[in-house]
Amino acid sequence: MTDNDRIARSFKALAHPRRAAIFQLLATHPRHAADYQFIEMQTGLRPSSLVHHLREMERCGLLRRRRTGPTMTYMLTPGDMLRCTNTARALATQGRPAAA
């Protein structure tokens, strides 16, 4: 997979308002992780919709899940997203004078 593919995949996943809300929720939560019940309660999404969005974010590499007993915890995996935003920032500022 090329860098362009990773950039497109990450930004496409976050282009949906519900996935952006889940991403923001996890980004502001301690350890950038939360269990399924907490995410469901905070977002108010129906279980089928929440599972769909969590799976899409996992497929795109934005988060991963871990089961501990009956609890499923979702955590951000910022690697690809960080690389994408750094690349986007570099592309946006190419040929422009540095900000003062």
N, C-alpha and C positions, 0 to 999 in steps of 0.2 A: 504494500500500500504506500502510495506516495504522500508527501507532505500535503499536497493539494487535496488529496482524498481525505486525509485526517481533518484538515481544516473544514472542508465542506461537511463532513459527517458530524463533527462536533457542533458547528453552528446550526446545522439543520435540526439536530436534536433539540437545541435550546431555542429554536425559533417558535416552538409551540408554547403558548403562555402557561399551560399547566406544568410542562417540564421545566420551564424557566422558574416557576414558583417552587417546585421541588428542589431544584438546584440551589436556589437562594436559601431555602429553608435549611438544607444540609450545610451550606457554606457558612451560615451564621450559628449553627448548632455546635456545641463543644465536640471536639475531635472530628468535626465534619462528618458525623455519622448519627443515625437515629434508627430506632426499630420501626417496623412496619406500622404498628398501632399508633405510634406517635405521629408518623407522617400522615396516616389516614385521618387522625383526629384534627391535625393542623390544617390540612388541605380541604377537608370536607368532601373529597372525591369518593365515588362509589368504589367498592373493592375491585370490580372488573376494570374500571377505568384506571385506577391507581396502578394495578398490576401491569396493565398495558404500557403505561408511561414509564414505570420503573424498568421493565424489560427492555424497552426501546433505549433508555439511557444506558443500561448495562451493555446492550449490544453495540452501542456507539462508543463504549469505553469511558463514559463519564462517571460511572459508579460501579461498585461491585457489591456483592451481598455475602453475608456470612451467617450461617445458622448455628445457634448455640441452644441446644435443647429445642424447645418449641418456638424460640424467638428468632425472627429473621431481622438482621441488622443490615442497613444499606449505608455505604460510605462512599464519599467522593474519591475518585482517582484522578487527581488534577494533572497528571503528567501530560496527556495529549492536549487537554484544554489549555494548559499553561503554554505549551509549545505553540499552539494555534494562536493564542492571543499575542504572544511575543512576535510571531511571524507577521500577524496582521498589523501590529504596531510598527514593526520595521518597514513593512510595505507602505503604510500610510505616511510615514515620515521620510521616505526616500527622496532625496533631492531637495528637502526643505531645510531651512536653517534651524538650528537647535533653538529650543525655547529658552528664553532668558530666565 
